[in-house]
Amino acid sequence: MIMKIIGFDLEIDINQDGTNLLVVNDYKLFGKVCYDLNQINQDNIVFINNDKIINIKDIIIFSDILSFNFNDKSIITKLYNKLFKDIISNSEIDNELKDNFMNISKILYDEIENYNIDINLKEDIDLIKYFKLVRIEFENEYRSLFDKFIDILEVYSELYDQTLIFINALSYFTNEEINEILKYITYKKISVLFLENSYNRSVYFENEYIIDNDFYDYTVHNNGS
């Protein structure tokens, strides 16, 4: 995945096989880039994958990890759909669930017979509705922001196959935590770009893309240290 900012020569390679950082030092330009990403403005920012332009809607932008809600409707829908597919693709689990639901139905039928009223009982179980009924959700309480961030990466690596862009997220973490985050991204092979207004840490990214205050753009490739 290549990201290009119109007016600059940089080709920002957001690949799964490296750690990627874009630093835009000029405040006004940084704000404009962030705004264009959030407004899905493809006049100024273009994403290209295999010579095809990718809609910014297909890129996931994180501008506020502090208030991030794991139980957002879109995420829960993704979770339910994945659970559903995983269950029906495993005949053993699928049959076990059906047997258990049948046992529940038998108990309910026995109770219904005590009433002198016609009562209908649907035996077919809608798994998605059942997930909602038992309120399958993510845990939203964390001991630290670092733990929460790792879980954000985990959830999106499992449920989504999309590029993630984090805006000014690194300032929340120590060098040791950033190192652990980068190790996790590399291990999970997640396509991630960190977009920062400034970066003066001793933690190296394999691919660093810089647009300085003089609007000079350049790339730094590090082997890590």
C-alpha positions as CSV (number, residue, x, y, z in Angstrom):
1,M,0.0,0.0,0.0
2,I,1.4,3.4,-1.1
3,M,0.3,6.7,0.3
4,K,0.9,9.9,-1.6
5,I,0.3,13.4,-0.5
6,I,-0.3,15.7,-3.5
7,G,2.5,18.2,-4.0
8,F,5.2,16.0,-2.5
9,D,7.4,13.3,-4.0
10,L,7.2,10.9,-1.1
11,E,5.9,7.5,-1.7
12,I,4.9,6.3,1.8
13,D,5.0,2.5,1.7
14,I,2.7,1.2,4.4
15,N,3.7,-2.5,4.3
16,Q,3.1,-5.4,6.6
17,D,6.8,-6.4,6.6
18,G,8.1,-3.2,8.2
19,T,7.4,-0.5,10.8
20,N,6.3,2.7,9.3
21,L,6.4,6.3,10.5
22,L,5.4,9.6,8.8
23,V,6.4,12.8,10.5
24,V,5.0,16.1,9.2
25,N,6.7,18.9,11.2
26,D,4.8,21.9,9.9
27,Y,1.7,22.4,12.1
28,K,-0.6,23.7,9.3
29,L,0.3,20.9,6.9
30,F,0.0,18.3,9.6
31,G,-3.5,19.6,10.5
32,K,-4.4,19.5,6.8
33,V,-3.3,15.9,6.3
34,C,-5.2,14.8,9.4
35,Y,-8.3,16.7,8.3
36,D,-8.2,15.3,4.8
37,L,-7.8,11.7,6.2
38,N,-10.8,12.2,8.5
39,Q,-12.9,13.9,5.8
40,I,-12.0,11.1,3.3
41,N,-10.6,13.8,0.9
42,Q,-9.0,12.0,-2.0
43,D,-8.1,15.2,-3.8
44,N,-5.1,15.7,-1.6
45,I,-4.2,12.2,-0.4
46,V,-4.1,9.1,-2.5
47,F,-3.7,5.4,-1.5
48,I,-2.5,3.0,-4.2
49,N,-2.3,-0.8,-4.0
50,N,-1.2,-2.9,-6.9
51,D,-1.6,0.1,-9.2
52,K,-5.2,0.6,-8.2
53,I,-6.5,3.6,-6.2
54,I,-7.9,2.6,-2.8
55,N,-10.8,4.5,-1.3
56,I,-9.8,6.2,2.0
57,K,-12.9,4.7,3.5
58,D,-11.0,1.4,3.4
59,I,-8.3,2.9,5.5
60,I,-9.0,2.9,9.3
61,I,-8.0,6.1,11.0
62,F,-7.4,6.4,14.7
63,S,-7.4,10.0,15.9
64,D,-8.2,9.4,19.6
65,I,-7.1,6.1,21.2
66,L,-8.0,7.4,24.7
67,S,-11.8,7.3,24.0
68,F,-11.7,4.3,21.6
69,N,-14.7,2.1,22.3
70,F,-14.2,-1.6,21.5
71,N,-18.0,-2.1,21.5
72,D,-18.7,0.2,18.7
73,K,-21.6,-1.2,16.6
74,S,-19.4,-1.7,13.5
75,I,-16.8,-3.7,15.5
76,I,-19.4,-5.8,17.3
77,T,-21.0,-6.6,13.9
78,K,-17.7,-7.7,12.6
79,L,-17.1,-9.9,15.7
80,Y,-20.6,-11.5,15.4
81,N,-20.1,-12.3,11.8
82,K,-16.7,-13.9,12.4
83,L,-18.0,-15.9,15.3
84,F,-20.9,-17.1,13.1
85,K,-18.6,-18.1,10.3
86,D,-16.2,-19.9,12.7
87,I,-19.1,-21.8,14.3
88,I,-20.8,-23.0,11.1
89,S,-17.5,-24.0,9.6
90,N,-16.8,-26.3,12.5
91,S,-19.4,-29.1,12.3
92,E,-18.6,-30.5,15.7
93,I,-19.3,-27.1,17.5
94,D,-22.2,-26.4,15.2
95,N,-23.9,-29.7,16.0
96,E,-23.1,-29.4,19.7
97,L,-24.8,-26.0,19.8
98,K,-27.8,-27.3,17.9
99,D,-28.2,-30.2,20.4
100,N,-28.1,-27.8,23.3
101,F,-30.6,-25.5,21.7
102,M,-32.9,-28.6,21.1
103,N,-32.6,-29.4,24.8
104,I,-33.7,-25.9,25.7
105,S,-36.6,-26.2,23.3
106,K,-37.8,-29.4,24.9
107,I,-37.8,-27.8,28.3
108,L,-39.8,-24.9,27.0
109,Y,-42.3,-27.2,25.3
110,D,-42.8,-29.0,28.6
111,E,-43.6,-25.7,30.2
112,I,-45.8,-24.5,27.4
113,E,-48.0,-27.6,27.7
114,N,-49.1,-26.3,31.1
115,Y,-51.0,-23.5,29.4
116,N,-54.4,-23.9,27.7
117,I,-53.4,-21.4,25.1
118,D,-51.8,-22.0,21.7
119,I,-48.2,-20.7,21.9
120,N,-45.7,-20.9,19.1
121,L,-42.1,-21.7,19.6
122,K,-39.5,-21.2,16.9
123,E,-36.9,-23.9,17.1
124,D,-34.5,-22.4,14.6
125,I,-32.0,-20.3,16.5
126,D,-30.6,-17.2,14.9
127,L,-27.0,-17.2,16.2
128,I,-26.5,-13.5,15.6
129,K,-29.6,-12.7,17.7
130,Y,-28.3,-15.1,20.3
131,F,-25.0,-13.3,20.5
132,K,-26.9,-10.1,21.1
133,L,-29.1,-11.8,23.7
134,V,-26.2,-13.0,25.8
135,R,-24.4,-9.7,25.2
136,I,-21.1,-10.9,23.8
137,E,-18.9,-7.8,24.0
138,F,-15.3,-6.8,24.5
139,E,-13.9,-5.9,27.8
140,N,-13.5,-2.1,27.9
141,E,-11.6,-1.7,31.2
142,Y,-7.8,-1.6,31.1
143,R,-5.0,-1.2,33.6
144,S,-3.0,0.9,31.2
145,L,-3.2,2.6,27.8
146,F,-0.5,0.3,26.5
147,D,-2.6,-2.8,27.2
148,K,-5.6,-1.1,25.5
149,F,-3.4,-0.2,22.4
150,I,-2.2,-3.8,22.1
151,D,-5.8,-5.0,22.2
152,I,-6.7,-2.5,19.5
153,L,-4.1,-4.0,17.3
154,E,-5.2,-7.5,18.2
155,V,-8.9,-6.9,17.5
156,Y,-8.2,-5.2,14.1
157,S,-5.7,-7.9,13.0
158,E,-8.3,-10.6,13.7
159,L,-11.5,-8.9,12.4
160,Y,-10.2,-6.5,9.7
161,D,-7.8,-6.8,6.8
162,Q,-7.2,-3.1,6.4
163,T,-4.4,-0.6,6.8
164,L,-4.4,1.3,10.1
165,I,-3.2,4.9,10.6
166,F,-2.7,6.2,14.1
167,I,-2.5,10.0,14.5
168,N,-0.1,11.3,17.3
169,A,-0.4,8.1,19.3
170,L,3.2,7.6,20.1
171,S,3.4,10.5,22.6
172,Y,1.4,8.4,25.1
173,F,4.0,5.7,25.4
174,T,7.5,5.2,26.7
175,N,10.4,4.1,24.5
176,E,10.1,0.6,25.9
177,E,6.4,0.5,25.2
178,I,6.9,1.7,21.6
179,N,9.4,-1.1,21.1
180,E,6.9,-3.6,22.3
181,I,4.2,-2.2,20.1
182,L,6.5,-2.4,17.0
183,K,7.4,-6.0,17.9
184,Y,3.8,-6.9,18.1
185,I,3.0,-5.2,14.8
186,T,5.8,-7.1,13.1
187,Y,4.8,-10.4,14.7
188,K,1.2,-10.0,13.6
189,K,2.1,-8.6,10.2
190,I,-0.3,-5.7,10.5
191,S,-0.2,-2.8,7.9
192,V,0.3,0.2,10.2
193,L,1.4,3.8,9.7
194,F,2.1,6.2,12.6
195,L,1.4,9.8,11.7
196,E,3.2,12.2,14.0
197,N,3.7,16.0,14.1
198,S,7.2,15.4,15.6
199,Y,9.3,12.5,16.7
200,N,12.6,12.6,18.6
201,R,12.7,9.2,20.2
202,S,15.6,6.7,20.2
203,V,13.2,4.0,19.0
204,Y,13.8,3.5,15.3
205,F,11.2,2.6,12.6
206,E,12.4,0.6,9.6
207,N,10.7,3.2,7.3
208,E,10.7,6.8,8.4
209,Y,9.1,9.4,6.1
210,I,9.7,13.1,6.9
211,I,8.3,16.3,5.7
212,D,10.2,19.1,7.5
213,N,9.3,22.7,8.3
214,D,10.8,23.8,5.0
215,F,8.5,21.3,3.2
216,Y,11.5,19.2,2.2
217,D,10.5,15.5,2.1
218,Y,12.8,12.6,2.5
219,T,12.9,8.9,3.6
220,V,15.1,7.3,6.2
221,H,15.5,3.5,6.2
222,N,16.7,2.0,9.5
223,N,17.8,-1.6,10.2
224,G,16.8,-1.0,13.8
225,S,18.8,-0.6,17.0
